[in-house]
């Protein structure tokens, strides 16, 4: 982990001069077939933003802590109808993670600033896992720029008692056990560790380090968030993998009840990432809700 920090700090330092001169710089995006990648200076962070699509309403896609979503085929479909904005969370991709961003709560203000930066209104948000938590944090603070929310197996709140385990411990459990918690069919996990190159392994280590920094204590939740969810006025759809072992369906239903007027649906034969295991069923729900 120390090596990951050292490499990351060198890369950030090498680009510091350029980031001072321009707040937003566009370059070609090799990771996705169309669109651009740009860097936006927000508070003390430099955020990498991928943009897809040239027309339609804006759609903010907030990736999960496992960062599966940025290269999935369903993004191509979304980009045909929406202007898709995909910011990399601080500490992910080429986004920096300054000391001022310590929690997902902090990040939510950063992302509200991002909406201001692009002058976006009537925004749809799709958030996955921690990205869903981030979307809920944003909406609980300010819905004035938002239209609709799609929260996919979001984390972020405490439902049970002090000693109840709402969210399984992914740091204590063995890797293969956690994989079975997250996937109904573990073979559908798109990430195969033994096939990763050095760059991919480094990024995975950095992402896990960043997630631990922001989500470890309290463990994957903000004690205050559940008491603010009533402030969400944007229409909300919560999608849950029926076989999620990380957070049970009962957790999702209780979460949804705290958001006024929200709709809760489950997707069969899917775990914590229904958009990975059952992409067709997932997109059917998304299309219906956003149309």
C-alpha positions as a printed NumPy array, in Angstrom:
array([[  0.   ,   0.   ,   0.   ],
       [  2.892,   2.352,   0.76 ],
       [  4.256,   1.707,  -2.729],
       [  0.88 ,   2.582,  -4.256],
       [  0.832,   5.887,  -2.376],
       [  4.393,   6.675,  -3.475],
       [  3.693,   6.032,  -7.158],
       [  0.411,   7.962,  -7.005],
       [  2.05 ,  10.962,  -5.331],
       [  4.754,  11.086,  -8.023],
       [  2.169,  11.057, -10.796],
       [  0.113,  13.801,  -9.179],
       [  3.248,  15.927,  -8.646],
       [  4.32 ,  15.542, -12.277],
       [  1.016,  17.022, -13.455],
       [  0.642,  19.739, -10.835],
       [  1.885,  22.541, -13.084],
       [ -0.612,  21.687, -15.833],
       [ -3.513,  21.441, -13.396],
       [ -2.785,  24.945, -12.091],
       [ -2.99 ,  26.417, -15.577],
       [ -6.262,  24.794, -16.606],
       [ -9.125,  23.638, -14.446],
       [-10.477,  21.336, -17.14 ],
       [ -8.381,  19.674, -19.85 ],
       [ -9.775,  17.416, -22.566],
       [ -7.809,  14.524, -24.025],
       [ -8.755,  11.466, -26.04 ],
       [-10.137,   8.587, -23.989],
       [ -8.494,   5.262, -24.811],
       [-10.605,   3.369, -22.268],
       [-13.937,   3.978, -24.023],
       [-14.866,   3.864, -27.697],
       [-16.21 ,   7.422, -27.842],
       [-16.157,  10.559, -25.779],
       [-13.562,  12.49 , -23.855],
       [-11.651,  12.406, -20.614],
       [-11.023,  15.644, -18.749],
       [ -9.703,  16.791, -15.392],
       [-11.678,  19.184, -13.219],
       [-10.203,  21.002, -10.22 ],
       [-12.707,  20.995,  -7.355],
       [-11.72 ,  22.294,  -3.922],
       [ -8.355,  20.562,  -3.311],
       [ -9.053,  17.585,  -5.565],
       [ -8.435,  16.984,  -9.248],
       [-11.214,  14.766, -10.589],
       [-10.972,  12.683, -13.736],
       [-14.25 ,  12.823, -15.665],
       [-15.14 ,  10.657, -18.643],
       [-17.88 ,  12.02 , -20.901],
       [-19.999,   9.987, -23.301],
       [-22.797,  11.029, -25.621],
       [-23.455,  14.363, -27.302],
       [-27.165,  14.935, -26.775],
       [-30.007,  14.378, -24.348],
       [-30.432,  15.016, -20.653],
       [-27.338,  14.792, -18.443],
       [-26.775,  11.527, -16.603],
       [-24.231,  11.211, -13.798],
       [-22.901,   7.664, -13.408],
       [-21.286,   6.982, -10.018],
       [-19.194,   3.827, -10.072],
       [-18.874,   1.307,  -7.24 ],
       [-15.879,   0.707,  -5.002],
       [-15.   ,  -2.198,  -7.334],
       [-15.116,   0.164, -10.327],
       [-16.686,  -2.392, -12.677],
       [-19.091,   0.043, -14.273],
       [-16.933,   2.421, -16.311],
       [-16.291,  -0.055, -19.14 ],
       [-19.57 ,  -2.014, -19.192],
       [-21.638,  -2.273, -22.411],
       [-24.708,  -0.686, -20.809],
       [-22.792,   2.621, -20.725],
       [-22.75 ,   2.555, -24.531],
       [-26.526,   2.257, -24.558],
       [-26.952,   5.1  , -22.07 ],
       [-24.653,   7.312, -24.158],
       [-26.985,   6.993, -27.148],
       [-29.746,   8.797, -25.261],
       [-27.988,  10.842, -22.566],
       [-24.941,  13.007, -22.027],
       [-23.156,  10.695, -19.613],
       [-20.686,  12.064, -17.051],
       [-18.534,   9.466, -15.26 ],
       [-16.306,  10.997, -12.583],
       [-13.713,   8.76 , -10.976],
       [-13.997,   8.929,  -7.217],
       [-11.079,  10.57 ,  -5.39 ],
       [ -8.321,   7.977,  -5.164],
       [ -9.601,   6.126,  -8.262],
       [ -8.186,   6.276, -11.772],
       [ -6.261,   9.536, -12.061],
       [ -8.384,  11.42 ,  -9.531],
       [ -6.454,  12.673,  -6.521],
       [ -7.471,  12.004,  -2.926],
       [ -6.557,  15.042,  -0.817],
       [ -6.639,  15.013,   2.983],
       [ -9.723,  17.247,   2.837],
       [-11.776,  14.319,   1.465],
       [-11.96 ,  11.853,   4.333],
       [-15.461,  10.415,   3.99 ],
       [-18.185,   9.849,   1.395],
       [-20.003,  12.737,   3.08 ],
       [-17.091,  15.017,   2.091],
       [-17.137,  13.65 ,  -1.445],
       [-20.832,  14.452,  -1.863],
       [-20.11 ,  18.192,  -1.552],
       [-17.335,  17.793,  -4.119],
       [-19.778,  16.195,  -6.563],
       [-22.413,  18.865,  -5.975],
       [-19.666,  21.316,  -6.955],
       [-19.132,  19.176, -10.063],
       [-22.756,  19.718, -11.097],
       [-22.241,  23.452, -10.571],
       [-19.028,  23.353, -12.622],
       [-20.819,  21.898, -15.643],
       [-23.964,  23.974, -14.963],
       [-26.044,  20.803, -15.162],
       [-29.76 ,  20.77 , -14.405],
       [-32.458,  18.087, -14.569],
       [-29.767,  15.464, -13.916],
       [-30.426,  11.739, -13.651],
       [-28.019,   9.844, -11.391],
       [-27.238,   6.129, -11.409],
       [-25.097,   5.045,  -8.466],
       [-23.739,   1.585,  -7.682],
       [-22.933,   0.321,  -4.148],
       [-20.704,   3.052,  -2.642],
       [-21.64 ,   5.153,  -5.678],
       [-25.287,   4.699,  -4.671],
       [-24.393,   5.83 ,  -1.166],
       [-22.708,   8.88 ,  -2.679],
       [-25.827,   9.661,  -4.745],
       [-28.013,   9.441,  -1.624],
       [-25.655,  11.782,   0.248],
       [-25.836,  14.31 ,  -2.592],
       [-29.62 ,  14.156,  -2.864],
       [-30.107,  14.465,   0.9  ],
       [-28.276,  17.798,   0.749],
       [-29.567,  19.375,  -2.471],
       [-31.983,  18.056,  -5.102],
       [-32.355,  21.332,  -6.991],
       [-30.286,  20.106,  -9.968],
       [-31.558,  16.516,  -9.876],
       [-34.34 ,  14.748, -11.75 ],
       [-34.274,  11.023, -10.93 ],
       [-32.087,   8.655,  -8.915],
       [-31.335,   5.006,  -9.611],
       [-29.632,   3.483,  -6.574],
       [-28.201,   0.017,  -7.209],
       [-27.541,  -1.971,  -4.022],
       [-26.43 ,   1.219,  -2.23 ],
       [-24.483,   1.13 ,   1.014],
       [-24.302,   4.023,   3.459],
       [-26.754,   3.577,   6.339],
       [-27.127,   1.525,   9.509],
       [-30.43 ,  -0.321,   9.814],
       [-29.884,  -2.81 ,  12.645],
       [-28.767,  -2.354,  16.22 ],
       [-25.314,  -1.447,  17.45 ],
       [-24.037,  -5.026,  17.287],
       [-26.004,  -6.15 ,  14.219],
       [-24.045,  -6.811,  11.034],
       [-25.896,  -4.996,   8.238],
       [-22.964,  -5.145,   5.817],
       [-20.647,  -8.157,   5.69 ],
       [-17.002,  -7.598,   6.585],
       [-15.099,  -7.706,   3.289],
       [-11.754,  -7.067,   4.979],
       [-11.913,  -9.901,   7.508],
       [-13.337, -12.554,   5.176],
       [-11.15 , -14.47 ,   2.66 ],
       [-11.202, -13.23 ,  -0.946],
       [-13.088, -16.231,  -2.362],
       [-15.711, -15.965,   0.376],
       [-16.267, -12.264,  -0.369],
       [-16.591, -13.045,  -4.062],
       [-19.409, -15.477,  -3.285],
       [-21.096, -12.824,  -1.146],
       [-21.026, -10.325,  -4.001],
       [-21.994, -12.604,  -6.881],
       [-24.835, -15.09 ,  -7.277],
       [-22.559, -16.757,  -9.828],
       [-18.92 , -15.994,  -8.884],
       [-17.813, -16.947, -12.408],
       [-19.505, -13.753, -13.649],
       [-17.019, -11.585, -11.789],
       [-15.32 ,  -9.743, -14.679],
       [-12.117,  -9.332, -12.685],
       [ -9.691, -12.26 , -12.708],
       [ -6.72 , -11.471, -10.478],
       [ -4.368, -13.963, -12.123],
       [ -4.913, -12.294, -15.525],
       [ -4.179,  -8.74 , -14.394],
       [ -1.09 ,  -6.896, -15.6  ],
       [  1.087,  -4.806, -13.265],
       [ -0.777,  -1.569, -14.039],
       [ -4.172,  -3.139, -13.343],
       [ -2.905,  -4.689, -10.107],
       [ -1.514,  -1.347,  -8.977],
       [ -4.819,   0.421,  -9.676],
       [ -6.766,  -2.262,  -7.826],
       [ -4.499,  -1.84 ,  -4.782],
       [ -4.891,   1.942,  -4.93 ],
       [ -8.675,   1.712,  -5.232],
       [ -8.921,  -0.647,  -2.265],
       [ -6.68 ,   1.622,  -0.217],
       [ -8.84 ,   4.647,  -1.069],
       [-12.036,   2.75 ,  -0.223],
       [-10.648,   1.691,   3.144],
       [ -9.615,   5.265,   3.947],
       [-13.084,   6.669,   3.279],
       [-15.332,   3.777,   4.336],
       [-13.578,   1.83 ,   7.101],
       [-14.709,   3.76 ,  10.17 ],
       [-17.62 ,   3.809,  10.536],
       [-17.86 ,   0.705,   8.413],
       [-19.436,   1.579,   5.055],
       [-22.043,   3.94 ,   6.47 ],
       [-22.671,   7.453,   7.704],
       [-24.59 ,   7.356,  11.017],
       [-26.362,  10.605,  10.104],
       [-27.483,   9.77 ,   6.578],
       [-30.568,   7.717,   7.418],
       [-32.018,  10.725,   9.224],
       [-31.603,  12.914,   6.134],
       [-33.053,  10.587,   3.513],
       [-36.488,  12.104,   4.057],
       [-35.148,  15.274,   2.403],
       [-34.767,  13.53 ,  -0.975],
       [-37.385,  14.931,  -3.353],
       [-36.064,  13.415,  -6.603],
       [-37.983,  10.38 ,  -7.847],
       [-36.   ,   7.328,  -6.784],
       [-35.712,   3.741,  -7.987],
       [-33.769,   1.271,  -5.851],
       [-32.603,  -1.871,  -7.652],
       [-31.436,  -4.847,  -5.591],
       [-29.837,  -8.145,  -6.546],
       [-32.096, -10.744,  -4.93 ],
       [-29.117, -12.919,  -3.98 ],
       [-26.847, -10.226,  -2.566],
       [-24.838, -11.671,   0.307],
       [-23.038,  -8.44 ,   1.142],
       [-26.236,  -6.579,   2.036],
       [-29.46 ,  -8.558,   2.308],
       [-32.69 ,  -7.653,   0.518],
       [-34.22 ,  -6.728,   3.889],
       [-31.554,  -4.022,   4.233],
       [-32.472,  -2.667,   0.814],
       [-36.203,  -2.601,   1.549],
       [-35.624,  -0.76 ,   4.826],
       [-33.328,   1.699,   3.01 ],
       [-35.938,   2.387,   0.332],
       [-38.676,   3.031,   2.907],
       [-36.656,   5.95 ,   4.259],
       [-36.759,   7.733,   0.871],
       [-40.197,   9.291,   0.276],
       [-42.053,   7.743,  -2.658],
       [-39.182,   5.505,  -3.738],
       [-39.745,   2.305,  -5.698],
       [-37.932,  -0.912,  -4.774],
       [-37.353,  -3.77 ,  -7.234],
       [-35.296,  -6.95 ,  -7.091],
       [-33.477,  -8.764,  -9.889],
       [-33.38 , -12.55 ,  -9.691],
       [-30.171, -14.569,  -9.951],
       [-28.036, -11.548,  -9.135],
       [-25.904, -10.517,  -6.189],
       [-24.463,  -7.121,  -5.242],
       [-23.869,  -6.19 ,  -8.882],
       [-27.11 ,  -7.001, -10.772],
       [-25.959,  -4.843, -13.684],
       [-23.03 ,  -7.251, -14.149],
       [-24.838, -10.555, -13.668],
       [-28.172,  -9.64 , -15.284],
       [-27.512,  -6.613, -17.52 ],
       [-30.644,  -7.058, -19.652],
       [-32.973,  -7.194, -16.648],
       [-31.124,  -4.264, -15.114],
       [-31.408,  -2.063, -18.196],
       [-35.083,  -2.945, -18.583],
       [-35.744,  -1.432, -15.15 ],
       [-33.563,   1.608, -15.889],
       [-35.2  ,   2.308, -19.256],
       [-38.686,   2.084, -17.793],
       [-37.886,   4.387, -14.892],
       [-35.957,   7.065, -16.783],
       [-38.258,   7.23 , -19.802]])
